[in-house]
Amino acid sequence: MAIHDRQSKSAHARALSKTEGVWNFGSGIQAVTPVSRVSEEVYKEHGLTAYKKGQGITPGHSNTAGVLYPVFDPGAQIFKCFGCHSTGGLDFQPASGIQPKELGVRCESCHGQGGDHVARPSKFNIFQPRNLNGDGLNDFCGNCHRQPPKEGEDTNWSDPWNVRHQPVYLSQSQCFQKSAGKLTCLTCHDPHGARPTRNACADCHASPKHRTVKTGSCTSCHMKAVKPSQYLTFTNHWIR
């Protein structure tokens, strides 16, 4: 459904593409959701999403009617959607609508402007998210994956759709809270890939009672998969 960006094979670089006047949000690893412009000032997130194994209701929607997003609404929600699925600033003109600087999630989405780094490659002239502690990185990744709840903020923990907001759920884990900032998203995830790269449980949990640690199966019990819909599965990052 989506026209994948030919300049990169990474899933992140394919996070946003356009075909036949419809923007396609998603890497395609799990799903792609179409968004179209229905008037000069209104965009529509379609209620049906193309999943790898079929078509179903779009994440977060209650029906297939779709959701309308006025460009100039107080929360500017549609700009947030485009901003997290593309790189660089967004431009809006009445004739052309919202136009991202670059399609997909590229280096500068996380590392900031890279002009100096390209001219003089060095780890000191580019932002390194890996230098953040657990809370800092959770907030940083939460800019797009949803911020952890603030004090007094209500979260519906029984809503299976919310499990897709990894920073929100990780922030509730004792493993995260007791790690003194050492447990971060990067402990298990390669930010340049789409899948977890290692099982880090054994770094702290070496009990002989947990022999399955060595097999990498910890998550099957302690981070159980949640299926909010027929075609979609998320790993619950609230480690039990």
C-alpha positions, -999 to 999 in steps of 0.1 A, spaced: 0 0 0 28 24 9 55 35 -15 86 28 5 114 53 4 141 39 -19 169 59 -4 169 37 27 159 1 36 154 9 73 119 7 87 122 41 103 130 58 69 97 43 56 76 58 83 59 82 59 53 80 22 28 94 -3 9 79 -32 -20 92 -52 -27 121 -29 -28 99 2 -2 100 30 7 65 43 18 64 80 37 34 92 68 13 84 47 -16 72 62 -40 97 29 -42 115 6 -18 96 1 13 74 -26 38 80 -38 62 52 -43 99 59 -58 122 33 -66 159 29 -104 164 27 -104 202 25 -80 231 27 -79 230 65 -89 194 74 -72 161 72 -87 127 77 -71 97 94 -89 68 78 -107 43 101 -94 13 83 -57 3 85 -38 -21 62 -22 -47 85 2 -73 73 -24 -100 76 -56 -81 67 -75 -49 71 -89 -37 104 -99 -8 125 -72 19 129 -54 20 163 -71 43 187 -103 45 167 -137 33 179 -152 27 144 -143 27 107 -156 62 100 -122 78 105 -112 109 124 -110 145 112 -82 168 122 -85 205 115 -51 220 107 -57 250 130 -72 232 160 -57 242 194 -36 211 198 -25 210 161 -27 172 163 -22 166 126 11 185 127 22 162 155 13 132 134 34 144 105 62 156 127 68 122 143 66 103 110 90 126 91 122 145 96 129 183 97 104 211 98 69 211 83 57 236 58 20 245 53 6 263 23 -31 265 15 -25 252 -20 -2 223 -12 -11 215 24 14 200 49 47 192 34 75 175 54 111 185 48 120 148 45 99 117 44 104 91 71 123 91 104 159 98 96 191 106 115 182 142 124 149 132 140 169 119 170 204 134 166 194 170 157 208 191 129 238 173 115 255 199 92 285 203 114 288 165 119 288 159 82 315 185 77 336 173 106 325 138 118 328 136 155 308 122 184 312 156 201 293 177 175 261 157 173 235 150 199 238 115 214 205 102 230 225 73 245 240 97 269 207 103 286 197 83 317 165 62 319 141 90 327 157 114 302 156 89 274 121 78 283 110 114 280 130 119 248 115 88 230 82 97 245 81 128 223 67 105 197 60 73 215 40 91 242 54 108 273 52 89 307 23 101 328 29 131 350 19 131 386 -19 132 389 -24 123 352 -49 96 346 -40 66 324 -64 39 314 -42 9 321 -70 -15 312 -72 -2 276 -51 -26 255 -46 1 228 -25 20 253 1 -8 255 16 6 222 29 36 242 61 20 254 76 48 276 43 51 294 43 14 305 81 11 310 79 40 335 57 18 358 82 -11 359 101 -18 390 130 -29 369 130 6 354 124 25 387 151 6 406 178 7 380 190 42 390 186 54 354 206 25 339 177 7 323 167 26 291 151 19 258 185 14 243 193 -14 268 173 -38 246 166 -18 214 189 -8 185 174 26 176 184 20 140 165 -12 137 129 -23 142 134 -52 166 149 -57 201 185 -68 197 193 -84 230 178 -99 262 192 -77 290 174 -94 318 204 -115 328 224 -83 335 205 -80 368 186 -113 372 210 -142 375 189 -165 398 194 -202 390 156 -205 393 153 -185 361 172 -208 338 151 -196 308 170 -163 311 197 -178 289 172 -187 262 159 -152 258 124 -162 268 120 -139 298 96 -116 278 71 -144 271 62 -144 308 72 -110 322 64 -88 291 34 -106 277 22 -97 243 -11 -78 241 -35 -81 211 -57 -50 210 -71 -61 176 -72 -92 154 -41 -82 134 -20 -62 158 3 -73 187 23 -51 211 48 -61 238 37 -49 273 67 -28 286 53 -28 321 77 -56 332 58 -78 357 
